[in-house]
C-alpha cells in the first residue's frame, strides 16, 4: 500500500497550488523512506538538486520528509532568509508534527503547505505577473519496490 493515496497526493498538490496563489514563493515537497543524516542537511542537499534555488526571487521552499525515520525539515532559499525572523518556520513545523504524531502524513503536509503559503505572503505577496516556476507534484526520492 502506498504511503499516500492518489487522492491524498491530489489534495496535497491542490494545497500547493492554493498556497502559491497567495505568494510569489514556490513550495515543493520531497519525500523518501530513510534519512541517515540530519533532516535539515538532507533537505539542503536536495534543495539544489531539485533546482529550488533557481527561482527569480530566491523564494523557494522545500518541505522534506523521511517518513520511515520520522524526520522532516523545511528549508527556504536565501531570499526568504534575508527577510524573515530566525524562527520563521517554527509554527509550521509544530503544526505538521502534531499531524504526523497522529499518523496522518497527508494532513501534516497540507497543514505545512497552507501555513508556508500564508506566512510567505506577508514577505512575498503574489503579483499579477507571477508564474509557477516549479512543478507542484510531490517528489518521491526513492521509488524502490517494497522489500519482503
Secondary structure, 3 states (H helix, E strand, C coil): CCCCCHHHHHHHHHHHHHHHHHECCEEEEEEECCCCCCHHHHHHHHHHHCCHHHCCCCCEEEEEEECCCCEEEEEECHHHHCCCCCCCCHHHHHHHHHHHHCCCHHHHHHHHHHHHHHHHHCCCECCCCCCCCCCCCCEECCCCCCCC
